[in-house]
Every structure is written in structure tokens, then in C-alpha cells.
Amino acid sequence: MNRRRPTLLAALTLTAAAALTLTACGGGDSPSNDKDEIAGADTGSSTPSASATTSGPLETDRPKIELPSDLSYTFEWPKTGDKEKDAVLADSEQSIKAVDLAIVNQDALDKAYLYYYEGEAAAGTQEFIQNYVDQKAGITGSYRFYAPEVAVDEDGTASFTYCEDQGKAYVKYLKTGKVRKTEVTAKSYVIYHTSLKKTSEGVWEIQKIDSQSGSDKCQP
């Protein structure tokens, strides 16, 4: 099952179940029926991490991702020195922001995220974004990504595992502008496992993505 941002999606789902109490969220757990659908990319200014972060893709044909100022990102993904691994890190960073851009644009078929997601991962991401669109909800706050582990195979595939701190990330309802903030718990820290494949154009596309909130590995 494709998953992304489970705590945010859970908060969104729980709020919807409560007759859409328009007050945003920021730290629940996976939604009912255990579908923590993926939701990637956020838009906003990137906050540099303490260690050197990966530089963005150099290719000019990559979609341009511009996010609102109330979204910020910290990618604690230092370069590895390996060309392919660093490319996976760079494309993964853009894929995360691209999903958030789709949420901001309220478009479940936004071209930016579809550039980075394929097959099962794309279908799950579309469903995740559609939840926001249906409830006229957006996102706000800051996101931190850390503890990256990337492996690249000779057949043009790769696996990438990383953590996300959602403690300061929230759902914002667009009609009211209200943000519902919840207590930071162990479930605010999420681990992701992605499978990627390099396209003929040199893009590392995400084929599958799974997540687990409350991962011991990601706790502070």
C-alpha cells in the first residue's frame, strides 16, 4: 500500500468523520481503514540543515515547484559523494515538495508530482491528495526529513528509507484559515520506505512507498 504523511492524513480523516469541524490538524495517526496514503511534496522555502543538504536536480526540464511562505522544509540529507545516490536524494526531495504543491493547488492530478510518481505510488498519492481537495484543506507548518539510507542497484532501481518529523506540520482549512494543532507524540515521527526506478530521461521515479508512524528509528 502506498503511504505518505500518515499522521496528517489521519488528522484530516478524523476531522472529516467528525462532520468536518473546520479546525486543522497536525499529528494524529493513520486514518480509519488503515490507509495512510502517500502525500508528498510540500511547497515553501527550504530551510538548510546543519549538514549540507542535497542540491536540487540540475536538469532544466524538471517541473518548477514554488510553495507558499507558510511552508518550510529541512532536509538533513548530506551528499554521499556517489552520483546516483545523490540523484536519488535530490529527486526524492523534489517529489516530496511536488506532492505538497498538488495539495496547495488542490489538484489531485497536478503534473509536478506525476513527474516523480509512477504506478502504484502515483495512484496512492492521487487518492491522498484527493482527500485534501474533497475537504478543501491545505497544509501549513514546517517539515524535517532525516536519517536517509539509500541503495542503488546496477539494474537502474534504488531503495530509499528516511524519517520525517511532523511535529510542527498541520492541516489548514481553506474556507476558514483555521489550523488545528495537536500534541506532538511518538506517532509524529514517521519512517518511509520507497522503491524507485531510473527513467530513460534520468529521473528517479517512485514506484512504491510505505510508511509507519511512531517508528523507533525516527524518535528524537
C-alpha positions as CSV (number, residue, x, y, z in Angstrom):
1,M,0.0,0.0,0.0
2,N,1.3,3.5,-0.8
3,R,1.6,5.7,2.1
4,R,2.7,9.2,2.9
5,R,2.3,11.6,5.8
6,P,0.1,9.2,7.8
7,T,-0.3,11.5,10.9
8,L,-1.5,14.4,8.8
9,L,-3.9,12.3,6.8
10,A,-5.2,10.7,9.9
11,A,-5.9,14.0,11.5
12,L,-7.7,15.1,8.3
13,T,-9.7,11.9,8.1
14,L,-10.7,12.1,11.8
15,T,-11.8,15.7,11.4
16,A,-13.9,14.8,8.4
17,A,-15.5,12.0,10.3
18,A,-16.5,14.5,12.9
19,A,-18.7,16.3,10.5
20,L,-15.9,18.4,9.1
21,T,-15.2,20.5,12.2
22,L,-13.2,23.1,10.4
23,T,-10.2,23.3,12.6
24,A,-7.0,22.0,11.1
25,C,-4.8,19.3,12.5
26,G,-1.3,18.3,13.0
27,G,-0.3,15.0,14.5
28,G,-2.8,12.2,14.5
29,D,-2.2,8.6,13.4
30,S,-3.2,6.6,10.4
31,P,-6.8,7.0,9.2
32,S,-9.6,4.6,9.6
33,N,-9.3,1.5,7.4
34,D,-5.5,1.9,7.9
35,K,-4.9,3.9,4.8
36,D,-2.1,6.3,5.4
37,E,-2.0,7.3,1.7
38,I,1.1,9.0,0.4
39,A,1.2,12.7,0.1
40,G,4.4,14.1,-0.8
41,A,6.0,17.3,-1.7
42,D,5.4,20.4,0.2
43,T,5.8,23.8,-1.2
44,G,7.6,26.5,0.6
45,S,11.0,27.8,1.4
46,S,13.6,25.2,2.2
47,T,15.4,25.6,5.5
48,P,19.0,24.4,5.2
49,S,20.0,21.7,7.7
50,A,23.0,21.7,9.9
51,S,24.7,19.4,7.5
52,A,24.9,20.1,3.8
53,T,21.7,19.3,2.1
54,T,21.3,17.8,-1.3
55,S,21.2,20.2,-4.2
56,G,18.2,20.2,-6.4
57,P,18.2,18.4,-9.8
58,L,20.2,20.2,-12.4
59,E,18.0,19.3,-15.4
60,T,16.0,22.2,-16.6
61,D,13.1,20.0,-17.6
62,R,12.2,19.3,-14.0
63,P,8.9,20.9,-13.0
64,K,9.2,24.2,-11.2
65,I,8.0,23.9,-7.6
66,E,7.1,27.1,-5.8
67,L,5.5,26.8,-2.4
68,P,3.8,29.4,-0.1
69,S,5.8,31.1,2.6
70,D,4.0,29.3,5.4
71,L,5.6,26.0,4.4
72,S,9.2,25.3,5.2
73,Y,11.4,22.2,4.8
74,T,14.6,21.0,6.4
75,F,16.3,18.1,4.5
76,E,19.1,16.6,6.6
77,W,20.3,14.6,3.7
78,P,24.0,15.2,3.2
79,K,25.5,14.3,-0.1
80,T,27.1,10.9,-0.3
81,G,29.6,11.6,-3.0
82,D,28.1,9.0,-5.2
83,K,26.5,10.5,-8.3
84,E,23.5,8.1,-8.5
85,K,22.7,8.1,-4.7
86,D,22.8,11.9,-4.7
87,A,20.5,11.9,-7.7
88,V,18.0,9.7,-5.7
89,L,18.2,12.1,-2.8
90,A,17.7,15.2,-5.0
91,D,14.7,13.7,-6.9
92,S,13.2,12.4,-3.7
93,E,13.3,15.9,-2.2
94,Q,11.6,17.3,-5.2
95,S,9.0,14.6,-5.2
96,I,8.0,15.4,-1.6
97,K,7.6,19.1,-2.4
98,A,5.7,18.2,-5.6
99,V,3.0,16.3,-3.6
100,D,2.6,19.3,-1.3
101,L,2.3,21.6,-4.3
102,A,-0.6,19.5,-5.5
103,I,-2.3,19.9,-2.2
104,V,-1.7,23.6,-2.3
105,N,-3.1,23.7,-5.9
106,Q,-6.0,21.5,-4.8
107,D,-5.3,19.3,-7.9
108,A,-5.1,15.6,-7.5
109,L,-3.7,15.3,-11.0
110,D,-1.1,18.0,-10.7
111,K,1.7,17.5,-13.2
112,A,4.6,18.2,-10.9
113,Y,4.0,15.2,-8.6
114,L,3.1,12.9,-11.5
115,Y,6.6,13.7,-12.9
116,Y,8.1,11.8,-9.9
117,Y,5.5,9.1,-9.1
118,E,4.6,6.1,-11.2
119,G,2.2,3.2,-11.0
120,E,1.1,2.1,-7.5
121,A,2.8,5.1,-5.8
122,A,1.1,7.6,-8.2
123,A,-2.3,6.0,-7.6
124,G,-1.9,6.2,-3.8
125,T,-0.7,9.7,-4.0
126,Q,-3.6,10.8,-6.1
127,E,-6.0,9.4,-3.5
128,F,-4.2,11.1,-0.7
129,I,-4.3,14.5,-2.4
130,Q,-7.9,14.0,-3.3
131,N,-8.8,13.7,0.4
132,Y,-7.5,17.3,0.9
133,V,-9.3,18.5,-2.2
134,D,-12.6,17.0,-1.2
135,Q,-12.4,18.6,2.3
136,K,-11.0,21.9,1.0
137,A,-8.0,21.5,3.2
138,G,-4.4,22.6,2.8
139,I,-1.2,22.3,4.8
140,T,1.0,24.6,6.8
141,G,4.0,24.5,9.1
142,S,7.5,23.1,8.9
143,Y,8.7,19.6,7.9
144,R,12.0,17.9,8.8
145,F,13.4,14.9,6.9
146,Y,16.4,13.0,8.3
147,A,18.2,9.6,8.7
148,P,18.4,8.8,5.0
149,E,19.5,5.4,3.8
150,V,19.8,4.9,0.0
151,A,21.0,2.0,-2.0
152,V,21.3,1.9,-5.8
153,D,21.4,-1.3,-7.9
154,E,23.0,-1.9,-11.2
155,D,19.7,-2.6,-12.9
156,G,18.6,1.0,-12.5
157,T,16.5,0.6,-9.4
158,A,17.0,2.0,-5.9
159,S,15.6,1.8,-2.4
160,F,15.4,4.8,-0.1
161,T,14.4,4.9,3.6
162,Y,14.1,8.1,5.6
163,C,12.4,9.7,8.6
164,E,10.0,12.7,8.8
165,D,9.3,14.9,11.8
166,Q,5.7,16.0,11.6
167,G,5.6,17.7,15.0
168,K,5.2,21.2,13.5
169,A,3.2,20.3,10.4
170,Y,-0.6,20.9,10.3
171,V,-3.7,20.8,8.2
172,K,-5.3,24.1,7.4
173,Y,-8.9,24.5,6.2
174,L,-9.1,26.9,3.3
175,K,-12.5,28.4,3.9
176,T,-11.8,29.5,7.5
177,G,-8.0,29.6,7.5
178,K,-8.1,27.8,10.9
179,V,-5.3,25.4,11.9
180,R,-5.9,22.6,14.4
181,K,-2.7,21.9,16.3
182,T,-2.4,18.7,18.3
183,E,0.1,17.4,20.8
184,V,3.3,16.0,19.5
185,T,3.6,12.3,20.2
186,A,5.7,9.4,19.2
187,K,3.5,9.0,16.2
188,S,4.6,12.4,14.9
189,Y,7.8,10.7,13.7
190,V,7.3,8.6,10.6
191,I,9.6,6.3,8.7
192,Y,9.2,5.9,4.9
193,H,10.4,3.1,2.6
194,T,10.4,3.9,-1.1
195,S,11.3,1.9,-4.2
196,L,12.5,3.9,-7.2
197,K,13.4,3.3,-10.8
198,K,15.5,5.5,-13.1
199,T,13.8,6.5,-16.3
200,S,15.4,6.9,-19.7
201,E,15.4,10.7,-19.0
202,G,17.4,10.1,-15.9
203,V,14.6,10.8,-13.4
204,W,14.4,8.6,-10.3
205,E,10.6,7.9,-10.2
206,I,9.0,6.5,-7.1
207,Q,7.3,3.2,-7.8
208,K,6.2,2.2,-4.3
209,I,6.1,4.0,-1.0
210,D,5.2,2.7,2.5
211,S,5.3,4.4,5.9
212,Q,5.0,3.7,9.6
213,S,4.2,6.3,12.2
214,G,5.8,6.0,15.6
215,S,8.9,4.2,14.3
216,D,11.5,3.7,17.0
217,K,14.2,4.5,14.5
218,C,12.9,8.0,14.0
219,Q,12.2,9.1,17.6
220,P,14.2,12.1,18.8
